[in-house]
Amino acid sequence: MKGDAALILIVEDEPPIRRLLRTTLAAHDYRTLEAATGAEALSALRHHHPDLVLLDLGLPDVDGLSLIGQIRANGPVPIVVLSSRGDEAAKVTALDSGADDYVTKPFGADELMARLRAALRHRLQQQGAERGFTSDDLSVDLVRRLVRRGAEDVKLSPKEYDILEQLVIHAGKVLTHKHLLREVWRDELVDPQYLRVYVRQLRQKIEADPAQPRHVLTEPGVGYRLV
């Protein structure tokens, strides 16, 4: 295992799941720490400074959503939540509380690794104050406010651009409807249907096949992600 591999803190109270996560992460050259409680997690954060926290919300000593706030108060370490399938309200609350992403149980190793890589990249982008994005045929320059698909310039409305800007700033991270309404409309109480309409229009302009988007993906019941 590489000495400079990212250090992942696994916060999970069920030993079989911890063992599965430890084995899976080791197979992909990640180093791991483990915590079975919120108290152990906070201690590990203070003493070992992990690169990412993989957090199960169902802990015996503290509410997982409360723990996200405590972790966030200590720094910008990425947090990927392990969530029970179908619990959309908890997912939304976790993301709005500061989590970077969530993975539903049961989870596949490939999906988990992709989510971890995206969260780690997002942290690097924040540290470097990256102001651009390129993926396949899409490129976005936030400094010059330029959007291109292949060799063609893409003309966006102000709202379409503001949505894309938020997605670029947080590329790889799930942005909830509430976050986008707050940042783009400055009002969390706006009908989310307005957001869906503008995202649909945005896809018409930046996706090769808007019906099968490759850039702006929907997280059902939660929000959107730029991949």
C-alpha positions in Angstrom: 0.0 0.0 0.0 1.3 3.5 -0.9 2.4 5.6 2.0 0.7 8.7 0.5 -2.6 6.9 -0.1 -5.6 8.8 1.3 -6.6 8.0 4.9 -10.3 7.2 5.3 -12.0 7.2 8.6 -14.7 4.6 8.7 -17.4 5.5 11.3 -19.7 2.5 11.6 -21.0 0.6 14.6 -21.6 -2.8 12.9 -18.4 -4.9 12.9 -19.3 -6.9 9.7 -19.8 -3.7 7.7 -16.7 -2.1 9.1 -14.8 -5.2 8.0 -16.3 -5.1 4.6 -15.4 -1.4 4.2 -11.9 -1.9 5.5 -11.3 -4.8 3.0 -12.8 -2.9 0.1 -10.8 0.2 0.8 -7.6 -1.6 1.3 -8.1 -3.4 -2.1 -8.1 0.1 -3.7 -5.0 1.2 -1.9 -6.7 3.4 0.7 -5.5 3.5 4.3 -8.2 3.2 6.9 -9.0 4.1 10.5 -12.1 2.8 12.3 -14.5 4.2 14.9 -17.6 2.6 16.3 -19.1 5.7 18.0 -19.3 9.4 17.5 -16.9 10.0 20.4 -14.3 7.7 18.8 -14.7 9.4 15.4 -14.1 12.9 16.9 -11.0 11.6 18.7 -9.7 10.1 15.5 -10.3 13.4 13.7 -8.3 15.3 16.3 -5.3 12.9 16.4 -5.1 11.5 12.8 -6.5 14.1 10.5 -8.0 11.7 7.9 -8.5 12.8 4.3 -12.2 11.7 4.3 -14.9 10.5 6.7 -17.2 7.6 5.7 -20.0 8.0 8.1 -22.9 5.7 9.0 -25.8 7.8 10.4 -27.0 5.2 12.8 -24.5 5.4 15.7 -25.2 4.3 19.3 -24.0 7.4 21.1 -24.9 10.4 18.9 -27.2 11.3 16.1 -25.3 11.0 12.8 -26.7 14.3 11.5 -25.5 16.1 14.7 -22.1 14.5 14.2 -21.8 16.0 10.7 -22.1 19.4 12.3 -19.4 18.6 14.9 -17.1 17.4 12.2 -17.8 20.4 10.0 -17.0 22.7 12.9 -13.5 21.2 13.0 -12.6 21.6 9.3 -13.5 20.9 5.7 -12.7 17.2 5.6 -15.0 15.5 3.0 -17.9 13.5 4.5 -19.6 10.6 2.6 -22.6 9.3 4.4 -23.8 5.7 4.5 -27.6 5.9 4.3 -30.5 3.5 4.4 -32.1 3.0 1.1 -35.2 5.2 0.5 -34.6 7.5 3.5 -34.5 10.6 1.3 -35.3 13.1 4.1 -32.2 12.0 6.0 -30.1 12.2 2.8 -31.3 15.7 2.1 -30.7 16.8 5.7 -27.3 15.2 5.8 -26.2 17.0 2.6 -27.6 20.3 3.8 -25.8 19.8 7.1 -22.5 19.6 5.3 -22.0 16.1 4.0 -20.5 15.9 0.5 -22.3 12.8 -0.7 -24.1 9.7 0.4 -24.1 6.0 -0.5 -27.1 3.9 0.1 -27.0 0.5 1.7 -26.6 -2.1 0.3 -23.8 -0.5 -1.8 -21.6 -1.7 -4.6 -17.8 -1.4 -4.4 -17.5 0.4 -7.7 -20.1 3.0 -6.8 -18.6 3.5 -3.4 -15.1 4.0 -4.9 -16.5 6.5 -7.4 -18.2 8.5 -4.7 -15.0 8.6 -2.6 -12.9 9.7 -5.5 -15.4 12.5 -6.4 -15.4 13.8 -2.8 -11.6 13.8 -2.6 -11.4 15.6 -5.9 -13.9 18.2 -4.7 -11.7 18.9 -1.7 -8.7 19.4 -3.9 -10.7 21.8 -6.1 -11.7 23.8 -3.1 -8.1 24.0 -1.8 -6.9 25.1 -5.2 -9.9 27.5 -5.8 -10.4 25.9 -9.2 -12.5 28.1 -11.4 -13.0 25.8 -14.4 -14.3 22.4 -15.3 -13.7 20.1 -18.2 -15.3 16.7 -18.8 -15.6 15.0 -22.2 -17.1 17.6 -24.6 -18.1 20.1 -21.9 -15.9 22.9 -20.6 -16.8 25.7 -18.3 -14.6 28.8 -17.5 -16.1 30.5 -14.5 -13.7 33.5 -14.7 -14.7 34.4 -18.2 -18.2 33.0 -17.9 -17.7 30.8 -21.0 -19.4 27.5 -21.6 -18.5 25.3 -24.6 -19.7 22.0 -25.8 -17.0 20.6 -28.1 -15.9 23.5 -30.4 -19.2 25.4 -30.0 -20.0 28.2 -27.6 -23.1 27.6 -25.5 -25.4 30.5 -24.7 -27.1 30.1 -21.3 -29.7 32.3 -19.7 -28.7 33.9 -16.4 -30.5 31.3 -14.3 -29.1 28.4 -16.3 -25.6 29.7 -15.9 -26.1 30.3 -12.2 -27.2 26.6 -11.8 -24.2 25.4 -13.8 -21.9 27.6 -11.8 -23.0 26.0 -8.5 -22.6 22.6 -10.0 -19.1 23.4 -11.2 -18.0 24.9 -7.9 -19.2 21.7 -6.2 -18.3 19.3 -9.0 -18.8 15.7 -7.9 -20.9 16.7 -4.9 -24.6 16.2 -4.6 -26.4 19.6 -4.4 -29.8 19.4 -2.9 -32.8 21.3 -4.3 -32.7 23.5 -1.2 -29.1 24.4 -1.8 -29.7 25.4 -5.4 -32.8 27.3 -4.6 -31.0 29.2 -1.9 -28.0 30.0 -4.0 -29.7 30.7 -7.4 -33.0 32.1 -6.3 -32.0 33.3 -2.9 -35.1 31.7 -1.6 -35.4 28.1 -0.3 -39.2 28.3 -0.5 -39.4 28.7 -4.3 -41.2 25.8 -5.9 -38.6 23.2 -6.9 -40.5 22.8 -10.2 -38.8 26.0 -11.4 -35.4 24.4 -10.8 -36.5 21.2 -12.7 -37.5 23.4 -15.7 -34.2 25.2 -15.8 -32.2 22.0 -15.3 -34.1 20.5 -18.2 -33.3 23.6 -20.4 -29.7 23.4 -19.3 -29.4 19.8 -20.4 -30.9 20.6 -23.8 -27.9 22.9 -24.3 -24.9 21.0 -22.8 -25.8 17.3 -23.2 -25.3 15.4 -26.4 -28.5 13.4 -25.5 -30.6 15.3 -22.9 -32.7 12.2 -22.3 -29.6 10.3 -21.2 -27.5 13.0 -19.5 -23.8 12.3 -18.8 -22.9 15.6 -17.1 -25.8 16.8 -14.9 -27.2 13.7 -13.2 -30.4 13.6 -11.1 -30.3 12.2 -7.5 -34.0 11.2 -7.2 -35.8 13.1 -4.5 -32.6 14.9 -3.4 -30.9 17.1 -6.1 -28.3 17.1 -8.8 -24.7 16.3 -9.4 -22.1 17.3 -12.0 -19.9 14.4 -13.0 
